[in-house]
Each structure stands twice: as structure tokens, then as C-alpha cells.
């Protein structure tokens, strides 16, 4: 089937982008990775020799900085990938995390007139008709969109997020390349499979596509607003649905200053104990009751309105705790409360987090060591950030890949705990958490839940009884007719075939060159009076030597360019 002009153009653009990625990786010391992924053909020889392609890779102390430079050079999608990896201490070493956490979206704001045209196209009315006031200067600009202040005709203050033009197609193209690269990495670099690069990229793709769809953020924001609407002293933005689409998001403005500024400048006017308790309750209710939580609780997203009102904004990044995951977390928490490392190890294993490299005994010993260090200390002395960091080091050392939402939950809890203890050093988070765990435990064994689980199980059983005999009959028919097939896939066999094909081609080429040289040598020693096409055989021999020399130089150049002289 013939390709359309659009498909051809897209393929050329992807090839150029892949070439750029290979060059940037090589330039920053990852030439060994490029070569092992069979992308060396995209890198010019001078760049290979200049950066080196030794298989030892960059020194550990430089790895984070080099990865950061790679992300900055490759643009927004790779910057966001670095930011996502900065939340995965179970995959990335601590020193690399520190460097990746410095990654920020460094993009210039796009023209506000263009933003207004997008608003008018999405809302199907002029900016003047949609808003009584609209500030032309954006208050924030990111790789996906930028934010403006405005006021509705009923005088309510709002913030308007407008998606950057053309960003979705650019991101989708880079995500397709990232998926291909992750698959190639698992295929050509077997040791990378421990960290499941394809799973990480799939997770990253889901997260980024959520951020791209403002309707998804609007739905999450509306759900949060409805959940906390009756909570005294807690405010979240409401969605103005008449002014919202997949490209434009309009939210009621939440008053307040970020919590760091409030603690520094308005410390005396704050009811610190009430604020600390509200902040802890705000997140624990998300974890244990709503099962959807704000996954980016930095100071700019937590607002304070003295003396004791707290606001939460920006629900672009969220975590979701499924019913199954909630059960694993419950076992994990019970193991922590009861100081039982075996239960904790069981919970981690049942999450699907363990890999082939996980040693169960070593994991249990490491968890026991971590519990022994912190259990018994006064809560005011315990740094949740330090606990989270050490827990992440334990799971990374034992080659455990924890589900992203679990890590986001722990990281959010660590951040919020740290802020709450700054407000009230005497706050006992454990006493607040225990009733939540007890309530979650009771809900999992309630008659209502048992009836629901039993109904679902019965439905699956009936479905199996209905379709099972037919499926068994089809299998037996295939066996009896000889149609049963067993497919065996040998890992890296494709690479072996390619290398054999390349070696045989070079060998054949060498034989042809040798034949030309031998033939030319025979013609040199022949009778000088013999003529072919009016030329002496000696003259034809010189032409043969010349052809053989050119072909030989070409062969040597190909071998030299591949970097496999030895």
C-alpha cells in the first residue's frame, strides 16, 4: 500500500529526530548505549571519536549531570521524563535523583494574541464576551501551557490555562520514539530489563497524556472540590465548565500565599497547630477515602490564608489508589505498625514489585534494619523524607520496582509530613493515621464489600463455566487436527542474524576484491602483445588494481566506522 505524503513526511521527521537523539546521547558520553542499541549509524565518525564510546559509560558522579544535560538538549518531553524519573528512587540512584530534580521547564511563553485565538476557537466567543477582564501577561508558562488571570462578568476571579499550540503532535511523536527506544534497550541491553524501561515509558505516557487533556484535569479538580466542599478551612478550585475544553481550562482563583512564604513572613498570625492538623487531614482523606490524591504537593501548590485556612491547587499530577493496591498498602502499613519485616516483604512481593534479582532474605534483613533504626524514636525527631529516601534505597538495592502510585503516595506523605512538623513539631502523625488504617481494615471486611466481591467472583465463575467447555473443545480439535503450534522466540536471535548477515556480506565483498586482484596480477604477467578492446592486458590490470583499491578502502572505512576493528 502506498504511503501518503503525510506519512512519508512523518517518517522522515521521526528519522531526523532519532538521529538527533543518538547524536545528543553520544555527545554527552552515552555512545556505548547508542552503539549497543544499534544506532551508531546515525552518529558521524568525528562525534564518535570525540566523545568516546567505551563500554564503561560515564562515571557515577557525572551520570546525573549528563542525563540532565541530555534532557535539556532534547526538549520538553525528555525534561518531563527526567522529572518523572526524579520521583522513582526505586529505579534511580540517590545522587542521580538530586541532579534530575533540578530539571525545570525552560520555555519562553508563547504570544498572548495566539492564546486569545485559541480561547476564542475553543469557547466559540470572543475573549471580551467570555471575560469581563483578561490580563494579557501570563503569570506562568510551562512546556504544555501557560496561565492567565481573568475575571468573569459576575466579578469572580479566575485563572485560565491555555495549551501551547502544536504541543500535542510534538509530544506524541517523541512518545512514539521513546517507546521504540525503550523496546530497543530491553532487546539489546539485557541488564536494563531489571528496571523495566518499557513499563516506565508506558507509565510516563499515561501521565503525560493526562496532563495534555485539560478535561481530565478539570474532572479531577471538580471531584476534589466536591469532596472537600463541606470541609471547614479547606479550599480547592471549582471548574467553570462553560469556559473549559480540552485546550482551555478555567478555574475559580483560590486566595492565599504559598505555605513557605506564610511560615516565614506571617508566622505570628498563623494558627500553626490547626493548620498542621488540617494539612495532614487534607492528604490522609485523599489517601484513605477519596483514593485519588494530589501528587505534586510543593509549596507553590499549597496556599495559606491566615490564620487557619488552607488551599490546594493544580491537579495536573495525581495518583490513584485502586482497590487492589489499597489492600497491599494496608498490609504494608500493618507490617510497619507491628514491626514485622516478613509481612512488609510479602506486601512488596504481592504488588508485583519483585524481580528476578530480588533476594527475599536480604530484603527482609534490610527492612528489619530500617525498622530498628526508626521505631521508638519520638515522632518529632523522625524525618519522613529521610525515611522515604532510605526505604527507596532498600527497594532499589533489592531490585524492586514499586508501582508509581505507591511511590507518589509515600513521597507526598513525606513532603506533607515535613511541612506539618514545621508548623507544629508536636504533631503525632501516627495517632492520626491509626484510625484511618482501622477504618480501612474494617471496610475491607464489611458485609457490603464481601457481598460485592462475592458477586464479582460469581460472575467470573459463571463466565468460565459458560465459555470453558467451548474453549477446551477448540483446543482438543486443534490438537487432533495437527494445527497446534508452539512458537519459540530466542532473545537476541535477531541481533545474531543481523551480525551474521553483515559478516557474510563483508566476506563476500572481500572475496570479490581478492578475485579482482588475482585476475589483475595474472593479466600483468600475460603476453604483452595480447589486446582486449584495443587495450593491452597490462592496462586493464591497472584498472583492476584501481577498482580493487577503491573497493578495499570502502570496506576498511565501513569496518572503521563500525568501531569494531578489534
WOTA-V339693 format. One line per field, one symbol per residue. ss: DSSP state (H for helix, E for strand, L for the rest). phi: phi as a letter, one per 40 degrees, with the letter a starting at -180 (. if undefined). psi: psi as a letter, one per 40 degrees, with the letter a starting at -180 (. if undefined). A space follows every 50 residues. Layout:
BEGIN
ss: ???
phi: ???
psi: ???
END
This chain:
BEGIN
ss: LLLLHHHHHHHHHHHHHHHHHHHHHHHLLLHHHHHHLLLHHHLLHHHHHH HLLLLLLLLHHHHHHHHHHHHHHHLHHHHHHHHHHLLLLLLLLHHHHHHH LLLLLLLLLLLHHHHHHHHHHHHLLLHHHHLLEELLLLLEELLLEEEEEE ELLLLLEEEEEEELLLHHHHHHHHHHHHHHHHHHHHHHLHHHHHHLHHHH HHHHHHHHHHHHLHHHHHHHHHHHHHHLLLLLLEEELLELHHHLLLLEEE EELLLLEEHHHHHHHLHHHLLHHHHHHHHHHHHHHHHHHHLEEELLLLHH HEEEELLLEEEELLLLLEEELLHHHHHHHHHHHHHHHLLLHHHHHHHHHH LLLLLLLLLHHHHHHHHHHHHHHHLLLLHHHLLHHHHHHHHHHHHHHLLL LLLHHHHHHHHHHHHHHHHHHHHLLLLLHHHHHHHHHHHHHHHHLLHHHH HHHHHHHHHHHHHHHHHHHHHHHHHHHHHHHLLLLLLLLLLLHHHHHHHH HHHHHHHHHHHHHHHHHHHHHHHHLLLLLLEELLEEHHHHHHHHHHHHHH HHHHHHHHHHHHLLLL
phi: .cccdcccccccccccccccccccdccbgbcccdcccgbcccbccccccc cgbcccgccdcbdccccccdcccchdcccccccccccbccbbccccddcc cccbcbbcccccccccccdccccfacccccbcbacccccabbccabbbca bcccgccbbbbbcccgccccccccccccccccccccccbdcccdcfdccc cccccccccccccccccccccccccccbdcccgbbbcbccccbbacbbbb bccbchbcccccccbbdccccccccccccccdccccccbcgbbcbbccdc cbbbbdcacbbbbgbcbbbbbcccccccccccccccccfbcccccccccc cgccbcccbdcccccccccccccbchccdcccccccccccccccccccfb bcddcccccccccccccccccccacccbcccccdccccccccccbcdccc cccccccccccccccccddccccccccccccgccbbcbbccgcccccccc ccccccccccccccccccccccccccdcccbbfgbcdcccccccdccccc ccccccccccccgbcb
psi: hiiidddddddddddddddddddddddfefddddddefedeehidddddd difiedaiiddedddddddddddeaddddddddddeegeedhiddddddd eehihgiiiihdddddddddddefiiddddidihhehieihaddaihiii hieeehhiihhhihhedddddddddddddddddddddegdeeddegdddd ddddddddddddhddddddddddddddedehhehhiiihgdefiaeehhh ihihiiiidddddddfddeigdddddddddddddddddddehihegfide ehihgideihihigfdhiihhidddddddddddddddefgdddddddddd efeiadehhdddddddddddddddheihdeehhddddddddddddddefh hiiddddddddddddddddddddgeehgdddddddddddddddeeidddd ddddddddddddddddedddddddddddddeeehihhhhhhedddddddd ddddddddddddddddddddddddeiheehihfeiidddddddddddddd dddddddddddeefd.
END
